[in-house]
Amino acid sequence: MILVNYKKLSRAILCSSMTQREIARKAGIDETTISRFMHGKVHPIPPTVSAIADAIGMSMDDFLVIQNE
């Protein structure tokens, strides 16, 4: 099973040199989506994770974890 490491994604967002607003604009998503994710209220779906990763100059693959069932 392939899962998204949301903690790693959150750290990458925090370490980026961009604001949440800038990331959202570059990713083509609503700023509240990133804010809600960063506050632990939602987990973005894979296409959103990919868009955020692209916006901060990373790949979605950087946030994937393979878990044996």
Backbone as CSV, one residue per row, in Angstrom:
resi,resn,N_x,N_y,N_z,CA_x,CA_y,CA_z,C_x,C_y,C_z
1,MET,0.847,-1.174,0.000,0.000,0.000,0.000,0.896,1.241,0.000
2,ILE,0.539,2.217,-0.774,1.299,3.470,-0.850,0.510,4.555,-0.121
3,LEU,1.173,5.216,0.819,0.549,6.264,1.619,1.313,7.569,1.464
4,VAL,0.654,8.661,1.800,1.295,9.971,1.790,1.790,10.271,3.203
5,ASN,3.045,10.686,3.322,3.611,11.096,4.603,3.250,12.575,4.794
6,TYR,2.113,12.807,5.457,1.614,14.167,5.621,2.504,15.006,6.535
7,LYS,3.159,14.382,7.506,4.068,15.136,8.383,5.246,15.681,7.587
8,LYS,5.779,14.865,6.694,6.898,15.311,5.867,6.463,16.437,4.933
9,LEU,5.263,16.329,4.387,4.738,17.385,3.521,4.576,18.679,4.313
10,SER,4.039,18.577,5.510,3.850,19.747,6.355,5.183,20.419,6.669
11,ARG,6.208,19.623,7.001,7.532,20.186,7.277,8.108,20.873,6.044
12,ALA,7.887,20.272,4.879,8.401,20.867,3.643,7.733,22.206,3.365
13,ILE,6.453,22.293,3.650,5.736,23.562,3.463,6.318,24.612,4.413
14,LEU,6.505,24.227,5.671,7.055,25.166,6.650,8.467,25.618,6.296
15,CYS,9.253,24.717,5.716,10.648,25.029,5.380,10.799,25.761,4.051
16,SER,9.738,25.800,3.283,9.832,26.501,1.998,9.960,27.993,2.254
17,SER,10.421,28.701,1.283,10.589,30.146,1.442,9.327,30.913,1.049
18,MET,8.235,30.174,0.829,6.994,30.808,0.380,5.937,30.808,1.476
19,THR,5.028,31.749,1.375,3.885,31.774,2.284,2.856,30.756,1.812
20,GLN,1.923,30.427,2.680,0.845,29.524,2.292,0.059,30.091,1.115
21,ARG,-0.119,31.399,1.103,-0.842,32.048,0.002,-0.103,31.859,-1.324
22,GLU,1.223,32.020,-1.300,2.025,31.846,-2.517,1.980,30.391,-2.992
23,ILE,2.087,29.461,-2.057,2.034,28.052,-2.422,0.675,27.721,-3.033
24,ALA,-0.381,28.192,-2.400,-1.733,27.930,-2.903,-1.908,28.480,-4.315
25,ARG,-1.430,29.688,-4.526,-1.554,30.302,-5.856,-0.802,29.487,-6.898
26,LYS,0.434,29.106,-6.578,1.235,28.308,-7.520,0.633,26.924,-7.753
27,ALA,0.005,26.375,-6.718,-0.574,25.031,-6.816,-1.969,25.052,-7.445
28,GLY,-2.554,26.243,-7.563,-3.893,26.348,-8.135,-4.983,25.844,-7.196
29,ILE,-4.734,25.997,-5.892,-5.728,25.571,-4.910,-6.052,26.731,-3.979
30,ASP,-7.094,26.566,-3.186,-7.514,27.598,-2.253,-6.556,27.645,-1.061
31,GLU,-6.250,28.839,-0.615,-5.350,29.003,0.533,-5.881,28.294,1.776
32,THR,-7.206,28.257,1.930,-7.780,27.600,3.101,-7.499,26.100,3.109
33,THR,-7.318,25.509,1.933,-6.981,24.077,1.866,-5.648,23.829,2.554
34,ILE,-4.660,24.660,2.268,-3.349,24.499,2.900,-3.446,24.810,4.389
35,SER,-4.158,25.847,4.744,-4.307,26.205,6.151,-4.976,25.074,6.934
36,ARG,-6.031,24.517,6.388,-6.727,23.423,7.076,-5.827,22.197,7.200
37,PHE,-5.029,21.928,6.185,-4.080,20.813,6.243,-3.036,21.064,7.330
38,MET,-2.482,22.266,7.341,-1.424,22.589,8.298,-1.932,22.553,9.744
39,HIS,-3.226,22.750,9.928,-3.826,22.688,11.261,-4.410,21.308,11.568
40,GLY,-4.156,20.327,10.708,-4.576,18.957,10.962,-6.054,18.683,10.786
41,LYS,-6.741,19.554,10.060,-8.185,19.388,9.886,-8.550,18.535,8.683
42,VAL,-7.677,18.461,7.700,-7.915,17.651,6.499,-6.603,17.041,6.024
43,HIS,-6.707,15.990,5.233,-5.562,15.416,4.531,-5.848,15.574,3.046
44,PRO,-5.003,16.300,2.331,-5.258,16.523,0.909,-5.224,15.219,0.107
45,ILE,-6.017,15.201,-0.941,-6.046,14.042,-1.839,-4.780,14.057,-2.698
46,PRO,-4.408,12.908,-3.269,-3.148,12.839,-4.031,-2.940,13.929,-5.087
47,PRO,-3.950,14.295,-5.889,-3.684,15.372,-6.862,-3.314,16.702,-6.191
48,THR,-3.894,16.971,-5.031,-3.569,18.193,-4.303,-2.163,18.111,-3.722
49,VAL,-1.793,16.943,-3.199,-0.431,16.737,-2.694,0.569,16.980,-3.822
50,SER,0.275,16.460,-4.996,1.152,16.640,-6.146,1.290,18.119,-6.510
51,ALA,0.184,18.844,-6.503,0.209,20.272,-6.839,1.009,21.066,-5.812
52,ILE,0.835,20.739,-4.532,1.595,21.422,-3.479,3.085,21.115,-3.630
53,ALA,3.401,19.845,-3.855,4.801,19.448,-4.026,5.433,20.202,-5.191
54,ASP,4.742,20.263,-6.317,5.255,21.010,-7.476,5.484,22.474,-7.123
55,ALA,4.539,23.056,-6.378,4.619,24.475,-6.036,5.842,24.784,-5.180
56,ILE,6.261,23.831,-4.346,7.425,24.080,-3.487,8.703,23.476,-4.054
57,GLY,8.624,23.054,-5.320,9.816,22.570,-6.012,10.214,21.154,-5.663
58,MET,9.234,20.347,-5.282,9.512,18.960,-4.935,8.618,18.056,-5.776
59,SER,8.772,16.772,-5.590,7.957,15.785,-6.296,7.037,15.105,-5.294
60,MET,5.872,14.688,-5.754,4.969,13.948,-4.879,5.661,12.692,-4.348
61,ASP,6.549,12.134,-5.154,7.284,10.928,-4.736,8.068,11.153,-3.448
62,ASP,8.456,12.397,-3.181,9.188,12.710,-1.956,8.349,12.474,-0.708
63,PHE,7.038,12.376,-0.874,6.133,12.271,0.269,5.398,10.935,0.333
64,LEU,5.792,10.007,-0.523,5.134,8.698,-0.538,5.890,7.691,0.326
65,VAL,5.131,6.831,0.971,5.686,5.782,1.816,5.020,4.473,1.412
66,ILE,5.815,3.443,1.219,5.269,2.120,0.898,5.129,1.364,2.213
67,GLN,3.915,0.899,2.465,3.645,0.159,3.696,3.211,-1.253,3.324
68,ASN,3.885,-2.224,3.892,3.502,-3.606,3.659,2.216,-3.915,4.416
69,GLU,1.326,-4.622,3.743,0.056,-4.942,4.390,0.191,-6.118,5.305
